Amino acid sequence: MPNFAHVTPLALDNILHLRYVASSSQSTHSSNQIMRTAWQRLIRFVATDGRTLYGEPILPSPDFDLGNTTAGTGLKAKVIAGTDLFDTAGATKVSEEVVTVQKLLGPLAQQDVPIVRCIGLNYKTHIKEAGRTPPPFPSLFFKPNTSIHDHDADVVIPKIAQDDQADYEGELCVVIGKDAKDVSEAEALDYVAAYTAGNDISSRKLQRDPAFAGRVPQWGFSKGFDTYAPIGPALVSSNVIGDPAALHLKTVVDGEVRQDTEVADLLFTVPHIVSYLSSGTTLKKGTVIMSGTPGGVGAGLSPAKYLVPGTKMEVHISSIGTLRNGVKFA
């Protein structure tokens, strides 16, 4: 990993503070702007009758972690009726049909997500860990929707990335609920339908090593492989979450806590990100925005720890639940 030779710790802290204040001062919004979907929590699952459905889970207790759902849990859900998951006009409803969940999937299928937009270097702890200068603007890269992957499914590391470089990045994901273009920070959360946990799987040599990546960083190719964007266990509506900065993110790998940070550590806030990304560009309904990862990635450890077959990853976000995925090689 790079070091701090080109920037003193004090200067870095001052830059981070100024960026945070500038972003935070522009992110105020009124509560009546929060988007309100028909559901509070959205899961996608295979029911005991074999159907793949979307539903509103009936939580057995207020603090139940949907990521703990198994076939033996007996979780019930009300089936969502309608063709638009993000409808706010009443066409999509939470029906009275109650079914039992056999297997929990990711909350969105690949066809539900037009694209995944990702922000790099957006947690102050990660910027310090990488020895990088805080970016003046959000750094954007893309993952194709073919990278979207289910909760409780193995991430598949392709042959090109199996040589000590596959890594995890626990992230808060923002789900756009209606097309957004040129929106202000004050109105940005009106376009956010929900939040979920995500894991920005990355291949570090293909990202950072000029021998493999050419001009670096090479984010798009190294992070865009199939299965490299698992999300879940559920979408939780903006109405439930309120202020995303109040959330807490924790990533556990093989039982070891690797990342443990308040979302308030973001350099650029969620309203700032949504507003910035919508500048001159339409964020289509269903777009998933990965908002960045905190310090504690495998490449930043000493010695570095990369993903291998059998690795178990958990990304837990308060009020959302735990996204769980294993690892296997193609």
SULUR-V618663 format. One record per helix or strand. SS is the DSSP state (H for helix, E for strand). FROM is the first residue (numbers start at 1). TO is the last residue. Records with the same first field share a line. If there is no record, write none. Layout:
BEGIN
SS->FROM-TO + FROM-TO
END
This chain:
BEGIN
H->9-25 + 31-33 + 66-68 + 110-112 + 124-130 + 145-147 + 159-161 + 188-191 + 204-208 + 210-213 + 219-223 + 238-241 + 244-246 + 263-265 + 270-277 + 298-300
E->41-47 + 52-58 + 76-81 + 93-104 + 116-120 + 123-123 + 139-143 + 148-149 + 155-157 + 166-167 + 170-176 + 180-180 + 192-200 + 202-203 + 229-237 + 248-253 + 256-262 + 266-266 + 283-283 + 288-293 + 312-317 + 321-329
END
